[in-house]
């Protein structure tokens, strides 16, 4: 199985054309039409852009979200960006804001009815923290709770783990 970095010019264009219509040059090339030297050079440059996009997670998400957005807009009888006005970004400027955001995220599975308690919330940081706390351990993959501010403060959340839990 070859990766996109190993695909030929034709393979990249075939993959791109599964998602998008491409350019007139790429369409002509895939039909087997002869291109002039300058047209072929232009096609090579364009194909390298396509190759990079085919390996880019942002482009993948764009390709994934576009048909979903079109369908949702059709169903809702509206136009515009799908996520427009549905979600907002809020800077977390102090420890209280970080704590409130953590609690909100940690309680999402319970609000959604996926779990009855944080301990039952599979694949969540709160479940990992609870299990580690029950064993008297820390969770090395998560930012630790380091307690109240003090001199020589280690990096971490300025709360005690037991207070958060």
PyMOL commands that set and color helices and strands:
alter all, ss='L'
color gray80, all
select helices_A, chain A and resi 4-6+9-19+24-30+37-54+57-76+95-111+118-120+125-134+161-164
alter helices_A, ss='H'
color red, helices_A
deselect
rebuild
show_as cartoon
